[in-house]
Amino acid sequence: MNRRLIKNISYNTLASFLSISLGFILNILIARILQPRQMGYYSYFVWLIGFLSTIILLGVPNTLTKYISQYYLKEKEKIRNIFWSLAKIVIISFFVTNFAVIVYLFFSDKSFHFLIFVFLGVTILVVNAIFRSIVIGLENFKAVALATLTSLLLQIFLVIVVLRYIPLWQMMVWIILTCQIISTILFFIFIRKEIKFFLKPDKILSEEIYKVYKYLLYISLSMLINAIVWERSEIFFLKIFSVPEDLAFYSIAFTLAYLPNRILTFGNVLLPFMSRMYSEKEVPTLASYYTQITDVVSFFLIPVYVFIFAYSFVIIKFLYGVKYLPVADIFKILIFASLISGITTVGSAYVQAIEKTDVIFKIGIFIAIVNILLDFLLIPKYKSVGAAYANSISQILGCFIGTTYILILHKAKFPFLKVVKYLLSSVVMLFILQILNLNQSLLTFVFYFFLFFLSYLCLNYKEVYRIINFYKTVR
C-alpha cells in the first residue's frame, strides 16, 4: 500500500509539474495574445462552463473515485451498481441544468452562438470528469499524466498557430473544446477494458446505495459550496458590477496564486489512498499520515509563496507585460489564502476519506454565506480588489474551522511549530536575498529564485533528511 502511495505521488507530482509548467506558459500566451478585454470574455466563459459542470455532476466524480478505489480489488461487483446509480442522477441533472441555463442566457445575453459554446463546453467537461474520476479511482496516474500532457501540448500548439492570427476569445473556446475532446478520448482508451464491466449493472442492495447516496449528498453540496467559495465565484459578480478587464485581472491573479498548490499538495493521490486505509480500519495510522504529510506540504509551499509575494510586481511585469500590472495587487491578496488553503488540503482529503462529508457541508454552507455577503459588500465598490478580499477572507475562515474540527474531535496533531519555523527561515533568506539588489533581468530573477530555495533547503537540512527518511520508510 505504501509503495503504491509513493508511486502514485511520483506520477501525480510529475503530471502536476508538467501541467503547471505548460499551463503557466499557455496562460501567459493567451493573456498576451487576447489582451485584457478579450481575456475577460474568455475568463467568464471558462468559469461558467466549469461552474455548470459542477452543478450537473453533483460530486459524482469524487464519489466514483472513492468507491472505485475502495471496492475495486475486493468487491468489484459493487462498483458496477454504484456507477449506474450515479449515472442516472447525472443524466437527469444534465437536462434540467441545461434547460435552465438556456432560458437564462437567452433572455440575458441573447446570443445563440454563446449558448452553443456553453452547451458543448458543459457536455464535454461532464463526460471528461466522469472518465477521469474512473481512471483516478483505479489509481492509474500514469494515464492521467499522459492525457494532461497531450491536451496541454496541443493547446499550446494551436494557440501559437491559430490564435496568434485570429486573436478572438471565440477562437480560444474552439481550441479548448477540441483539446478537451481529445483528452476525453484518451481517458476512454485507458479504461476501455473496464467498459464492458460497467455495462452490466446488477441489483444493488438498499443499504449499500443508501450509504453511497448519503456520501454523494454531502459531497455534492460541498462541491457546490466549493464552486462558490474556492472556484472564483466572484467572476459572476464582477460580470455584473465591473468591466471585462477586471474579470481578466482577477482570473489571472487567481490562477497564479493557486499554481503552487496544484503541484505540492498531492490532492488527487491522497483521497484514494486515505479511503483505502479507512476501509482497512487503519484510522490511527491515517491521523499520523495527516500530520506528517501536512508537515511536508508546508515545508515546500511556504518558501515558494514567500518569494512570489515579495516579487509579485516583478513576476507580473515579466510574464504578462505592463498592461497587466493591476494583477499584482490582487495577486498579493490571494497569496495568503492560497498558502493556507494549500496547507489544509491534507485535512480535506482526510475528512472525505473517513466519510465525514456532512462536516464539510456544514462548514461550507456557513462560509458560502459569508463569501456571498462579502461579494455584495466589496465588489461593487472595489471591483477586482474587493473580489480578492472577499475570496481570501472566506477561504481562511473555512480552513481555520475545518482544521480546528480535525484537531479537537479526531485528536490529530497539526505541525504548528514546524510551520512557524519554515516561515521564519523563508523570511530570513528573503531578507538576505534582497540585500543583493535584484535587477530587472528575467534570467537573473530565475537564478535568484533557485538560490533562495537552495539556501532555504540548506538552512533546514535536518528537515530535508527527515523527509527523505519518511519517504524511505513508507516506500
C-alpha positions as CSV (number, residue, x, y, z in Angstrom):
1,M,0.0,0.0,0.0
2,N,2.8,2.4,1.0
3,R,4.8,1.5,-2.1
4,R,1.7,2.3,-4.3
5,L,1.3,5.6,-2.5
6,I,4.9,6.7,-3.3
7,K,4.5,5.5,-6.9
8,N,1.2,7.4,-7.3
9,I,2.6,10.5,-5.7
10,S,5.6,10.4,-8.1
11,Y,3.3,10.2,-11.1
12,N,0.9,12.8,-9.8
13,T,3.8,15.2,-9.0
14,L,5.2,14.7,-12.4
15,A,1.8,15.2,-14.0
16,S,1.2,18.3,-11.9
17,F,4.6,19.7,-12.7
18,L,4.1,19.3,-16.4
19,S,0.5,20.6,-16.1
20,I,1.6,23.7,-14.2
21,S,4.6,24.4,-16.4
22,L,2.7,24.0,-19.6
23,G,-0.5,25.6,-18.2
24,F,1.6,28.5,-17.0
25,I,3.0,29.1,-20.4
26,L,-0.4,28.6,-22.0
27,N,-2.0,31.2,-19.6
28,I,0.7,33.7,-20.5
29,L,0.3,33.2,-24.2
30,I,-3.5,33.5,-24.1
31,A,-3.4,36.7,-22.0
32,R,-0.7,38.4,-24.1
33,I,-2.5,37.5,-27.4
34,L,-6.1,38.3,-26.4
35,Q,-5.3,41.4,-24.3
36,P,-7.3,42.3,-21.2
37,R,-10.8,42.8,-22.7
38,Q,-10.9,39.7,-24.8
39,M,-9.2,37.8,-22.0
40,G,-12.1,38.9,-19.7
41,Y,-14.7,37.4,-22.0
42,Y,-12.8,34.2,-22.3
43,S,-12.3,34.0,-18.5
44,Y,-16.1,34.4,-17.9
45,F,-16.8,31.5,-20.4
46,V,-14.3,29.2,-18.7
47,W,-15.7,29.9,-15.3
48,L,-19.3,29.5,-16.4
49,I,-18.9,26.0,-18.0
50,G,-16.8,24.9,-15.0
51,F,-19.5,26.1,-12.6
52,L,-22.3,24.5,-14.5
53,S,-20.4,21.2,-14.8
54,T,-20.0,21.2,-11.0
55,I,-23.8,21.6,-10.6
56,I,-24.5,18.8,-13.1
57,L,-22.0,16.3,-11.7
58,L,-23.2,16.9,-8.1
59,G,-20.0,15.5,-6.6
60,V,-20.2,12.3,-8.7
61,P,-16.5,12.3,-9.7
62,N,-15.4,12.3,-6.0
63,T,-17.9,9.6,-5.1
64,L,-16.8,7.4,-8.0
65,T,-13.1,7.9,-7.2
66,K,-13.7,7.0,-3.5
67,Y,-15.8,3.8,-4.0
68,I,-13.9,2.5,-7.0
69,S,-10.6,2.7,-5.1
70,Q,-12.4,1.2,-2.0
71,Y,-14.0,-1.8,-3.7
72,Y,-12.1,-2.5,-6.9
73,L,-9.7,-5.0,-5.5
74,K,-12.0,-6.9,-3.2
75,E,-15.7,-6.3,-4.1
76,K,-15.6,-5.3,-7.8
77,E,-19.3,-6.0,-8.4
78,K,-20.4,-3.2,-6.1
79,I,-18.7,-0.6,-8.3
80,R,-20.9,-1.6,-11.3
81,N,-24.1,-0.9,-9.2
82,I,-22.8,2.3,-7.8
83,F,-21.8,3.6,-11.3
84,W,-25.2,3.1,-12.7
85,S,-27.0,4.6,-9.7
86,L,-24.8,7.7,-10.1
87,A,-25.2,7.8,-13.9
88,K,-29.0,8.2,-13.6
89,I,-28.5,11.2,-11.4
90,V,-26.1,12.8,-13.8
91,I,-28.4,12.3,-16.8
92,I,-31.3,14.0,-15.0
93,S,-29.2,16.8,-13.7
94,F,-27.7,17.4,-17.1
95,F,-31.0,18.0,-18.8
96,V,-32.5,20.1,-16.0
97,T,-29.4,22.3,-15.7
98,N,-29.0,22.9,-19.4
99,F,-32.7,23.8,-19.8
100,A,-32.4,26.4,-17.0
101,V,-29.2,27.8,-18.5
102,I,-30.6,28.1,-22.0
103,V,-33.5,30.0,-20.7
104,Y,-31.3,32.3,-18.6
105,L,-28.8,33.0,-21.3
106,F,-31.4,33.5,-23.9
107,F,-33.0,36.4,-22.0
108,S,-29.8,37.9,-20.6
109,D,-27.1,37.6,-23.3
110,K,-29.4,36.8,-26.3
111,S,-26.5,35.2,-28.1
112,F,-27.2,32.0,-29.9
113,H,-23.5,31.3,-30.5
114,F,-22.7,31.7,-26.8
115,L,-25.5,29.2,-26.0
116,I,-23.9,26.7,-28.4
117,F,-20.5,27.2,-26.8
118,V,-21.8,26.8,-23.3
119,F,-23.8,23.6,-24.2
120,L,-20.8,22.0,-25.9
121,G,-18.4,23.0,-23.2
122,V,-20.6,21.6,-20.4
123,T,-21.2,18.4,-22.2
124,I,-17.5,17.7,-22.9
125,L,-16.5,18.7,-19.4
126,V,-19.0,16.4,-17.7
127,V,-18.0,13.3,-19.8
128,N,-14.3,14.1,-19.3
129,A,-14.7,14.4,-15.5
130,I,-16.5,11.1,-15.2
131,F,-13.9,9.2,-17.2
132,R,-11.1,11.0,-15.3
133,S,-12.6,10.0,-11.9
134,I,-12.7,6.4,-13.0
135,V,-9.1,6.5,-14.1
136,I,-8.1,8.1,-10.7
137,G,-10.2,5.6,-8.8
138,L,-8.2,2.8,-10.5
139,E,-5.1,4.7,-9.4
140,N,-3.8,4.9,-13.0
141,F,-2.0,8.2,-12.5
142,K,0.4,7.4,-15.4
143,A,-2.7,7.7,-17.7
144,V,-3.7,11.0,-16.1
145,A,-0.2,12.4,-16.7
146,L,-0.2,11.3,-20.3
147,A,-3.7,12.7,-21.1
148,T,-2.9,16.0,-19.3
149,L,0.4,16.4,-21.2
150,T,-1.2,15.6,-24.6
151,S,-4.0,18.1,-24.1
152,L,-1.8,21.0,-22.9
153,L,0.8,20.5,-25.7
154,L,-1.9,20.5,-28.3
155,Q,-3.4,23.7,-26.8
156,I,-0.1,25.5,-26.9
157,F,0.5,24.4,-30.5
158,L,-3.0,25.7,-31.5
159,V,-2.6,28.9,-29.6
160,I,0.6,29.7,-31.4
161,V,-0.5,28.5,-34.9
162,V,-4.2,29.7,-34.8
163,L,-5.0,32.1,-32.0
164,R,-2.0,34.3,-32.8
165,Y,-3.5,35.1,-36.2
166,I,-7.2,35.2,-35.0
167,P,-6.9,36.8,-31.6
168,L,-10.6,36.4,-30.6
169,W,-11.9,34.7,-27.4
170,Q,-14.3,32.6,-29.5
171,M,-11.4,31.0,-31.3
172,M,-9.8,30.2,-28.0
173,V,-13.1,28.5,-27.0
174,W,-12.9,26.2,-30.0
175,I,-9.3,25.4,-29.2
176,I,-10.0,24.4,-25.6
177,L,-13.1,22.4,-26.6
178,T,-11.1,20.5,-29.2
179,C,-8.4,19.6,-26.7
180,Q,-10.9,18.5,-24.1
181,I,-12.5,16.1,-26.6
182,I,-9.1,14.6,-27.3
183,S,-8.4,14.3,-23.5
184,T,-11.7,12.5,-23.1
185,I,-10.9,10.1,-25.9
186,L,-7.6,9.2,-24.2
187,F,-9.3,8.6,-20.8
188,F,-11.8,6.3,-22.7
189,I,-8.9,4.4,-24.2
190,F,-7.3,3.9,-20.8
191,I,-10.5,2.4,-19.3
192,R,-11.8,0.6,-22.4
193,K,-11.1,-2.8,-20.8
194,E,-13.4,-1.8,-17.9
195,I,-16.2,-0.5,-20.1
196,K,-17.8,-3.9,-20.6
197,F,-17.7,-4.4,-16.8
198,F,-19.6,-1.1,-16.2
199,L,-22.2,-2.1,-18.9
200,K,-23.6,-5.0,-16.8
201,P,-25.5,-3.5,-13.8
202,D,-26.8,-5.8,-11.1
203,K,-29.4,-5.1,-8.4
204,I,-27.8,-3.1,-5.7
205,L,-28.7,-3.6,-2.0
206,S,-30.7,-0.8,-0.5
207,E,-28.4,-0.4,2.5
208,E,-25.4,0.0,0.1
209,I,-27.0,2.5,-2.1
210,Y,-28.2,4.5,0.9
211,K,-24.6,4.8,2.1
212,V,-23.5,5.9,-1.3
213,Y,-26.3,8.4,-1.7
214,K,-25.6,9.8,1.8
215,Y,-22.0,10.3,0.9
216,L,-23.0,11.8,-2.5
217,L,-25.4,14.2,-1.0
218,Y,-22.9,15.8,1.3
219,I,-20.0,15.8,-1.1
220,S,-22.3,17.3,-3.8
221,L,-23.4,20.1,-1.5
222,S,-19.7,20.6,-0.5
223,M,-18.7,20.7,-4.2
224,L,-21.4,23.3,-4.9
225,I,-20.1,25.4,-1.9
226,N,-16.6,24.8,-3.1
227,A,-17.6,26.3,-6.5
228,I,-18.9,29.4,-4.7
229,V,-16.1,29.9,-2.2
230,W,-13.0,28.3,-3.7
231,E,-13.5,28.5,-7.5
232,R,-13.8,32.1,-8.5
233,S,-17.5,32.7,-7.9
234,E,-16.5,36.4,-7.8
235,I,-16.3,36.3,-11.6
236,F,-20.2,36.2,-11.6
237,F,-20.4,39.4,-9.6
238,L,-17.6,41.0,-11.5
239,K,-19.5,40.3,-14.7
240,I,-22.4,42.3,-13.2
241,F,-20.7,45.1,-11.4
242,S,-17.5,45.6,-13.4
243,V,-15.9,45.6,-16.8
244,P,-14.2,42.7,-18.8
245,E,-10.7,43.9,-17.8
246,D,-11.4,43.3,-14.1
247,L,-12.5,39.8,-15.0
248,A,-9.2,39.2,-16.7
249,F,-7.1,40.7,-13.9
250,Y,-8.9,38.6,-11.2
251,S,-8.8,35.4,-13.2
252,I,-5.0,35.7,-13.9
253,A,-4.3,36.5,-10.3
254,F,-6.4,33.6,-9.0
255,T,-4.7,31.2,-11.5
256,L,-1.2,32.3,-10.5
257,A,-1.9,32.2,-6.8
258,Y,-3.0,28.6,-6.9
259,L,-0.4,27.2,-9.2
260,P,2.0,26.0,-6.4
261,N,-0.9,24.2,-4.7
262,R,-1.6,22.1,-7.7
263,I,1.9,20.5,-7.7
264,L,2.8,20.4,-4.0
265,T,-0.4,19.2,-2.2
266,F,-0.8,15.7,-3.7
267,G,-4.6,16.2,-3.6
268,N,-5.6,13.6,-6.3
269,V,-3.4,10.9,-4.6
270,L,-4.4,11.4,-1.0
271,L,-8.1,10.8,-1.3
272,P,-8.0,7.3,-2.8
273,F,-5.0,6.4,-0.6
274,M,-6.7,7.5,2.6
275,S,-10.0,5.9,1.5
276,R,-8.3,2.6,1.2
277,M,-6.6,3.0,4.6
278,Y,-10.0,3.8,6.1
279,S,-11.5,0.6,4.6
280,E,-8.8,-1.4,6.3
281,K,-9.7,0.2,9.6
282,E,-6.4,2.0,10.0
283,V,-7.8,5.3,11.4
284,P,-4.9,5.9,13.9
285,T,-2.3,5.5,11.2
286,L,-4.4,7.8,9.0
287,A,-4.3,10.5,11.6
288,S,-0.5,10.1,11.8
289,Y,-0.2,10.4,8.0
290,Y,-2.3,13.6,8.2
291,T,0.3,15.2,10.5
292,Q,3.4,14.1,8.5
293,I,2.1,14.9,5.1
294,T,0.8,18.3,6.3
295,D,4.4,19.0,7.5
296,V,5.9,18.0,4.2
297,V,3.4,20.2,2.2
298,S,4.1,23.2,4.5
299,F,7.8,22.7,4.1
300,F,7.6,23.2,0.3
301,L,4.7,25.6,0.0
302,I,5.8,28.3,2.4
303,P,9.1,29.4,0.8
304,V,7.5,29.4,-2.6
305,Y,4.7,31.7,-1.5
306,V,7.0,34.0,0.5
307,F,9.2,34.5,-2.6
308,I,6.3,35.2,-5.0
309,F,4.7,37.6,-2.5
310,A,7.9,39.7,-2.3
311,Y,8.4,39.9,-6.1
312,S,4.7,39.9,-7.3
313,F,5.1,43.1,-9.4
314,V,8.3,41.8,-11.0
315,I,6.6,38.5,-11.8
316,I,3.6,40.1,-13.4
317,K,5.6,42.5,-15.4
318,F,7.9,39.8,-16.8
319,L,5.2,37.4,-17.6
320,Y,2.3,39.4,-18.8
321,G,3.6,42.9,-19.6
322,V,2.7,46.4,-18.2
323,K,-0.9,46.2,-19.3
324,Y,-1.5,43.6,-16.6
325,L,0.3,45.3,-13.7
326,P,-3.0,45.7,-11.8
327,V,-3.0,42.0,-11.4
328,A,-0.1,42.3,-8.9
329,D,-2.2,43.9,-6.1
330,I,-4.9,41.2,-6.5
331,F,-2.2,38.6,-6.6
332,K,-0.7,39.6,-3.2
333,I,-4.1,39.4,-1.5
334,L,-4.9,35.9,-2.8
335,I,-1.4,34.6,-1.9
336,F,-2.3,34.4,1.8
337,A,-5.5,32.4,1.2
338,S,-3.8,30.1,-1.3
339,L,-1.0,29.3,1.1
340,I,-3.3,28.4,4.0
341,S,-5.6,26.5,1.7
342,G,-2.7,24.5,0.3
343,I,-1.5,23.5,3.8
344,T,-5.0,22.4,4.8
345,T,-5.6,20.3,1.7
346,V,-4.4,17.2,3.5
347,G,-7.2,17.8,6.1
348,S,-9.8,18.0,3.4
349,A,-8.7,14.6,1.9
350,Y,-8.7,13.1,5.5
351,V,-12.3,14.3,6.3
352,Q,-13.6,13.0,2.9
353,A,-11.9,9.6,3.4
354,I,-13.4,9.0,6.8
355,E,-16.8,9.8,5.3
356,K,-17.5,12.9,7.4
357,T,-18.6,14.9,4.4
358,D,-21.5,16.3,6.4
359,V,-19.0,18.2,8.4
360,I,-17.5,19.7,5.2
361,F,-21.0,20.7,4.2
362,K,-21.9,22.4,7.5
363,I,-18.7,24.4,7.5
364,G,-19.0,25.1,3.8
365,I,-22.6,26.4,3.9
366,F,-21.6,28.9,6.6
367,I,-18.5,30.0,4.6
368,A,-20.6,30.3,1.4
369,I,-23.0,32.7,3.1
370,V,-20.1,34.8,4.3
371,N,-18.5,34.8,0.9
372,I,-21.6,36.0,-0.9
373,L,-22.2,38.7,1.6
374,L,-18.6,39.9,1.2
375,D,-19.0,39.8,-2.6
376,F,-22.0,42.1,-2.4
377,L,-20.3,44.4,0.0
378,L,-16.9,44.7,-1.6
379,I,-17.1,44.0,-5.4
380,P,-19.5,46.9,-6.4
381,K,-17.1,49.4,-4.8
382,Y,-13.6,47.9,-5.0
383,K,-14.1,45.7,-8.2
384,S,-11.4,43.0,-8.6
385,V,-9.5,44.0,-5.4
386,G,-12.7,43.6,-3.4
387,A,-13.3,40.3,-5.0
388,A,-9.8,39.2,-3.9
389,Y,-10.5,40.3,-0.3
390,A,-13.9,38.5,-0.3
391,N,-12.5,35.3,-1.5
392,S,-9.4,35.3,0.8
393,I,-11.3,36.1,4.0
394,S,-13.8,33.3,3.3
395,Q,-11.2,30.7,2.5
396,I,-9.0,31.5,5.5
397,L,-12.1,31.3,7.8
398,G,-13.1,27.9,6.3
399,C,-9.6,26.5,6.6
400,F,-9.4,27.6,10.3
401,I,-12.7,26.0,11.2
402,G,-12.0,22.7,9.3
403,T,-8.6,22.3,10.9
404,T,-10.0,23.0,14.4
405,Y,-12.5,20.2,13.8
406,I,-9.8,17.7,12.9
407,L,-7.6,18.6,15.8
408,I,-10.3,18.6,18.5
409,L,-12.6,15.8,17.5
410,H,-10.2,13.4,15.8
411,K,-7.2,14.1,18.1
412,A,-4.9,14.7,15.2
413,K,-1.8,16.9,15.5
414,F,-1.0,19.9,13.4
415,P,2.7,20.8,13.0
416,F,2.3,24.4,14.2
417,L,6.0,24.8,15.3
418,K,7.3,23.5,12.0
419,V,5.1,25.9,10.1
420,V,6.4,28.9,12.1
421,K,10.0,27.6,11.6
422,Y,9.6,27.3,7.8
423,L,8.0,30.8,7.6
424,L,10.8,32.4,9.7
425,S,13.6,30.7,7.7
426,S,11.9,31.8,4.4
427,V,11.7,35.4,5.6
428,V,15.3,35.4,6.7
429,M,16.6,34.0,3.4
430,L,14.4,36.5,1.5
431,F,15.9,39.4,3.5
432,I,19.4,38.2,2.7
433,L,18.5,37.9,-0.9
434,Q,17.1,41.4,-1.1
435,I,20.4,42.8,0.1
436,L,21.8,41.6,-3.2
437,N,19.6,44.1,-5.0
438,L,17.6,42.1,-7.6
439,N,17.9,43.7,-11.1
440,Q,15.3,43.6,-13.9
441,S,16.8,40.7,-15.8
442,L,14.5,37.7,-16.2
443,L,17.4,35.3,-16.2
444,T,18.8,36.9,-13.0
445,F,15.4,36.7,-11.4
446,V,15.1,32.9,-12.1
447,F,18.6,32.4,-10.8
448,Y,17.7,34.3,-7.6
449,F,14.7,32.1,-7.0
450,F,16.8,28.9,-7.2
451,L,19.4,30.5,-5.0
452,F,16.7,31.4,-2.5
453,F,15.2,27.9,-2.5
454,L,18.6,26.2,-2.3
455,S,19.6,28.4,0.7
456,Y,16.3,27.6,2.4
457,L,16.9,23.8,2.0
458,C,20.4,24.2,3.4
459,L,19.1,26.2,6.4
460,N,16.6,23.4,7.0
461,Y,18.9,20.5,6.2
462,K,17.6,18.5,9.2
463,E,14.1,18.7,7.8
464,V,15.3,17.6,4.4
465,Y,16.9,14.5,6.0
466,R,13.7,13.8,7.9
467,I,11.6,14.0,4.8
468,I,13.9,11.6,2.9
469,N,13.8,9.1,5.8
470,F,10.0,9.4,5.8
471,Y,10.0,8.6,2.1
472,K,12.2,5.6,2.6
473,T,10.1,4.3,5.4
474,V,6.8,4.4,3.6
475,R,8.4,3.1,0.4
